[in-house]
Amino acid sequence: MAEEIRKEEIQNEEIKPEEKEEIKEEEEKKENVEDLEKLKADLNKCLVEKEEYLNGWKRARADFINYTKEEAVHFETLAKLAVESLAKELLIVLDSFHLGLNMLSGDEKAQRGLLLIQSQLEDILKKYGITKIPVEIGKPFDPKTQESFMEEISAQYPEGSVLEEIETGYFLDNQVLRPAKVKIAKASKDS
């Protein structure tokens, strides 16, 4: 029984002000630690979100750069196709000038006029990368840049050599736009 009385006395004793302060400080420390843990968790969450947003932005930026490159290539291809299409039409006109020049043997003024127009057309074509395919008489036939239009027996040149250029061929930026049509030599039946 003495023990029970002692416990009651201890419980009834008033807590000293120093102990109250220590308890209060302990509770504040506990709250501060909890607040700090919450802030750390919030900071980590923000850092993760920041990385996600940054990575998303980087992907979007890379996608946009790739898109602009693809569009530039696409635009260049379309421009080249437009030039090619127009050039093929202009080459028909240029061929007509060649034929017209061959028909006007006596009228020098008309020939000079046609030559001037032909020269202007050729200059315009050169500006856009369209150049003549060189054809040399007596040289071997080149199937990459020439098209065999006809064959003729020739004693002067070996078989497979170019005898005559029938229609001028053209390059567009070093690619064959239209092959040159040529007459090639074939061996005589006696050979």
Secondary structure, 3 states (H helix, E strand, C coil): CHHHHHHHHHHHCCCCHHHHHHHHHHHHHHHHHHHHHHHHHHHHHHHHHHHHHHHHHHHHHHHHHHHHHHHHHHHHHHHHHHHHHHHHHHHHHHHHHHHHHHHCCCCHHHHHHHHHHHHHHHHHHHHCCEEECCCCCCCECCCCCEEEEEEEECCCCCCCEEEEEEECCEEECCEEEECEEEEEEECCCCC
